[in-house]
Amino acid sequence: MRPPHRLSCGILVDAISQLRMYTIQEGKMAEWLDGWTRGVLPLRRKFGFRIDGAWIVPDGNRFIWILSYDGPDGFEARDAAYYDSPDRKSMTPDPGPLIEKSENWFVTAAIKNPRVE
């Protein structure tokens, strides 16, 4: 693991995390999940990303997930390498075209370990 990264606000973090919220085409959530779980999820892991969680919001056909990366080349560079890879470009089924709207935010944990009481 690389040393902690200092965010522009001065906070030190071990990994960069991004929350992604997608609106999926009406009636296509099952197809989306099939493509995401069979293609995107294992390929993201192969590229060193950690998937911190994934959720469905049935109202509005939303899919929300958080992915993190703590490698030496940084989140943005690794994300670009993922999208430029032959595996991503030839992914079948490719769930990307099922996304109607995509919103992304880099996020920082507000508490150190949410699983500890």
C-alpha positions as CSV (number, residue, x, y, z in Angstrom):
1,M,0.0,0.0,0.0
2,R,1.2,3.5,-0.8
3,P,1.6,6.2,1.9
4,P,-1.4,8.2,2.8
5,H,-2.5,10.8,0.2
6,R,-3.2,14.4,1.3
7,L,-6.5,15.8,-0.2
8,S,-6.7,19.5,-1.2
9,C,-8.6,20.1,2.1
10,G,-5.6,18.8,4.1
11,I,-7.1,15.4,5.1
12,L,-4.9,12.3,4.9
13,V,-6.5,9.2,3.3
14,D,-5.1,5.8,2.5
15,A,-7.2,5.3,-0.6
16,I,-9.1,7.5,-3.0
17,S,-12.8,6.6,-3.1
18,Q,-15.4,7.6,-5.7
19,L,-19.1,7.3,-5.3
20,R,-20.9,6.7,-8.6
21,M,-24.6,7.0,-9.2
22,Y,-26.1,5.8,-12.4
23,T,-29.6,6.0,-13.7
24,I,-30.3,2.9,-15.7
25,Q,-32.7,2.7,-18.6
26,E,-36.3,1.8,-17.5
27,G,-36.7,-2.0,-17.4
28,K,-33.0,-2.8,-17.9
29,M,-31.7,-3.1,-14.3
30,A,-31.5,-7.0,-14.5
31,E,-29.5,-6.7,-17.8
32,W,-27.3,-3.9,-16.2
33,L,-26.6,-6.1,-13.1
34,D,-25.7,-9.1,-15.3
35,G,-23.1,-7.0,-17.3
36,W,-21.8,-5.2,-14.2
37,T,-21.3,-8.4,-12.1
38,R,-19.9,-10.5,-14.9
39,G,-17.7,-7.9,-16.6
40,V,-17.1,-4.6,-14.7
41,L,-16.8,-6.0,-11.2
42,P,-14.1,-8.6,-11.9
43,L,-12.2,-6.3,-14.3
44,R,-12.1,-3.5,-11.8
45,R,-10.7,-5.9,-9.2
46,K,-8.1,-7.1,-11.7
47,F,-7.0,-3.4,-12.1
48,G,-6.6,-3.1,-8.3
49,F,-9.8,-1.3,-7.5
50,R,-11.7,-2.2,-4.3
51,I,-15.5,-2.2,-4.5
52,D,-16.7,-0.9,-1.1
53,G,-20.4,-1.5,-1.8
54,A,-23.0,-1.5,-4.5
55,W,-26.7,-0.7,-4.1
56,I,-29.9,-0.5,-6.1
57,V,-32.5,2.2,-5.6
58,P,-35.6,0.8,-7.3
59,D,-37.4,4.1,-7.4
60,G,-35.7,5.9,-10.3
61,N,-33.8,2.9,-11.5
62,R,-30.6,4.0,-9.8
63,F,-27.4,1.9,-9.2
64,I,-25.0,3.3,-6.7
65,W,-21.5,2.1,-5.9
66,I,-18.3,3.1,-4.3
67,L,-14.9,2.1,-5.6
68,S,-11.5,2.9,-4.1
69,Y,-7.9,2.7,-5.3
70,D,-4.7,3.0,-3.3
71,G,-2.1,2.1,-5.9
72,P,1.0,4.1,-6.7
73,D,-0.3,5.4,-10.0
74,G,-3.3,7.2,-8.6
75,F,-7.0,6.8,-9.1
76,E,-7.4,8.9,-12.3
77,A,-4.5,7.2,-14.1
78,R,-5.7,3.7,-13.1
79,D,-9.3,4.6,-14.1
80,A,-8.1,5.7,-17.5
81,A,-6.0,2.5,-17.9
82,Y,-9.1,0.5,-17.1
83,Y,-11.2,2.2,-19.7
84,D,-8.4,2.0,-22.3
85,S,-7.8,-1.7,-21.8
86,P,-8.7,-4.2,-24.5
87,D,-10.7,-6.2,-21.9
88,R,-13.0,-3.2,-21.2
89,K,-13.3,-2.2,-24.8
90,S,-14.4,-5.7,-25.8
91,M,-16.6,-6.4,-22.7
92,T,-19.6,-8.5,-23.5
93,P,-22.2,-7.8,-22.4
94,D,-21.2,-4.1,-22.1
95,P,-23.5,-2.5,-19.5
96,G,-22.3,1.0,-20.3
97,P,-24.9,1.8,-23.0
98,L,-27.7,1.1,-20.4
99,I,-26.7,4.1,-18.4
100,E,-28.9,7.1,-19.0
101,K,-27.2,9.4,-16.5
102,S,-23.9,9.2,-14.6
103,E,-22.9,11.2,-11.6
104,N,-19.5,10.8,-9.8
105,W,-18.0,12.3,-6.7
106,F,-14.8,11.7,-4.9
107,V,-15.6,11.1,-1.2
108,T,-13.8,11.0,2.1
109,A,-14.8,9.0,5.1
110,A,-16.3,11.1,7.8
111,I,-15.5,8.5,10.5
112,K,-12.5,6.1,10.6
113,N,-14.1,2.7,10.9
114,P,-17.9,2.7,10.5
115,R,-18.1,-1.0,11.4
116,V,-16.8,-0.6,15.0
117,E,-19.3,0.4,17.6
